[in-house]
């Protein structure tokens, strides 16, 4: 066990867990008000770890949608995690067994991927385990608290909680963007492409899940072509 990497993951996972608690609190409230029990809402959060997918799935459940609708919606919304997993698989230490890779893949979220990708050199799976040990309970406990609280909080507090995760994600990407011009270019490029999908009438019809995938592939591909990472530079950090 890589204790140092695990502790570093725990430390970096604290702000993620706090942000997840705020967002999943809203999910728990919405799930219970939509007819699910608190236990069902917590089970969903414990086994899914996807905010957009869970909120979309909750709408389908409330509307009495079919399993096919649920499967297709989750596939589109969460397909970006496949891209993140492909990237993270290259970032992990080369000798990591498949079992560890599968467990790491379970905990891939936008924020955990962000902190893992920002690490210098190769990443130990125990770094991800450390982050997951804070993030997963934060997400599940937030759902539990929201489910128990019901609709006790005023609307403006719920609205504030729902945007907390975006501030947390900015805290993840801004520090490496300040240090690396390539990262800054990727962030700016992603913002530009996303703005096009939000402003151009024809592009507005594309679902949010596909927008994320298209933006990721396009911007990351351009960055990889013009700013490739030298393999020998990564190998110096391997353990």
NORNORPE-V64862 format. One record per backbone hydrogen bond with DSSP energy under -0.5 kcal/mol. NH is the residue of the N-H (numbers start at 0). CO is the residue of the C=O. E is the energy in kcal/mol with one decimal. If there is no record, write none. Layout:
NH,CO,E + NH,CO,E
//
This chain:
2,0,-1.3 + 5,1,-2.1 + 6,2,-2.6 + 7,3,-2.2 + 8,4,-2.3 + 9,5,-2.3 + 10,6,-2.3 + 11,7,-2.4 + 12,8,-1.6 + 13,9,-0.8 + 13,10,-0.9 + 15,11,-0.5 + 16,12,-3.0 + 17,13,-2.3 + 18,14,-2.1 + 19,15,-2.7 + 20,16,-2.2 + 21,17,-1.6 + 22,18,-1.9 + 23,19,-3.1 + 24,20,-1.4 + 25,21,-1.0 + 26,22,-1.5 + 27,23,-2.8 + 28,24,-1.8 + 29,25,-2.4 + 30,26,-2.9 + 31,27,-2.1 + 32,28,-2.2 + 33,29,-1.4 + 34,31,-1.4 + 35,30,-2.3 + 40,36,-2.2 + 41,37,-2.4 + 42,38,-2.2 + 43,39,-2.1 + 44,40,-2.1 + 45,41,-2.5 + 46,42,-1.6 + 47,43,-1.3 + 48,44,-0.8 + 53,49,-2.5 + 54,50,-2.5 + 55,51,-2.2 + 56,52,-2.5 + 57,53,-2.3 + 58,54,-1.6 + 59,55,-1.7 + 60,56,-2.4 + 61,57,-2.5 + 62,58,-1.7 + 63,60,-1.2 + 64,59,-3.0 + 69,65,-2.0 + 70,66,-3.0 + 71,67,-2.6 + 72,68,-2.4 + 73,69,-2.5 + 74,70,-2.2 + 75,71,-2.3 + 76,72,-2.6 + 77,73,-2.5 + 78,74,-0.7 + 80,77,-1.7 + 81,78,-1.3 + 82,78,-1.0 + 83,79,-2.2 + 84,80,-2.3 + 85,81,-2.3 + 86,82,-2.1 + 87,83,-2.9 + 88,84,-2.3 + 89,85,-1.0 + 89,86,-0.6 + 90,86,-0.9 + 91,87,-1.7 + 92,122,-1.7 + 95,92,-1.7 + 100,96,-1.6 + 101,97,-2.3 + 102,98,-1.8 + 103,99,-2.6 + 104,100,-2.3 + 105,101,-1.6 + 106,102,-1.0 + 106,103,-0.5 + 107,104,-1.4 + 108,106,-0.6 + 112,108,-2.6 + 113,109,-1.8 + 114,110,-2.3 + 115,111,-2.1 + 116,112,-3.0 + 117,113,-1.2 + 118,115,-1.2 + 121,233,-0.6 + 122,90,-2.1 + 126,123,-1.5 + 127,123,-0.9 + 128,124,-2.1 + 129,125,-2.0 + 130,126,-2.0 + 131,127,-2.9 + 132,128,-2.2 + 133,129,-0.6 + 133,130,-0.9 + 134,130,-2.8 + 135,131,-2.4 + 136,131,-0.5 + 137,133,-1.8 + 138,134,-2.4 + 139,135,-2.5 + 140,136,-3.3 + 141,137,-1.7 + 142,138,-1.5 + 143,139,-2.2 + 144,140,-2.7 + 145,141,-2.5 + 146,142,-2.7 + 147,143,-2.2 + 148,144,-2.3 + 149,145,-1.7 + 151,148,-1.0 + 156,153,-0.7 + 157,153,-1.6 + 158,154,-2.3 + 159,155,-1.8 + 160,156,-2.3 + 161,157,-1.7 + 162,158,-0.7 + 162,159,-0.8 + 163,160,-0.9 + 165,162,-0.8 + 166,162,-1.1 + 167,163,-1.8 + 168,164,-2.1 + 169,165,-1.9 + 170,166,-1.6 + 171,167,-0.9 + 172,168,-1.8 + 173,169,-2.3 + 174,170,-0.5 + 175,171,-0.5 + 176,172,-1.4 + 177,173,-1.7 + 178,174,-1.1 + 179,175,-2.1 + 183,179,-2.0 + 184,180,-2.4 + 185,181,-2.2 + 186,182,-2.5 + 187,183,-2.6 + 188,184,-2.8 + 189,185,-2.7 + 190,186,-2.1 + 191,187,-2.2 + 192,188,-2.6 + 193,189,-2.4 + 194,190,-2.0 + 195,191,-1.7 + 196,192,-1.8 + 197,193,-1.3 + 198,194,-1.6 + 199,195,-2.8 + 203,199,-1.6 + 204,201,-1.1 + 205,202,-1.5 + 210,206,-2.1 + 211,207,-2.0 + 212,208,-1.7 + 213,209,-3.1 + 214,210,-2.6 + 215,211,-2.3 + 216,212,-2.6 + 217,213,-2.6 + 218,214,-2.4 + 219,215,-2.2 + 220,216,-2.0 + 221,217,-2.1 + 222,218,-2.4 + 223,219,-2.6 + 224,220,-1.7 + 225,221,-2.4 + 226,222,-2.8 + 229,227,-0.5 + 232,229,-0.5 + 233,229,-1.3 + 234,230,-2.1 + 235,231,-0.9 + 236,233,-1.8 + 237,234,-1.0
//
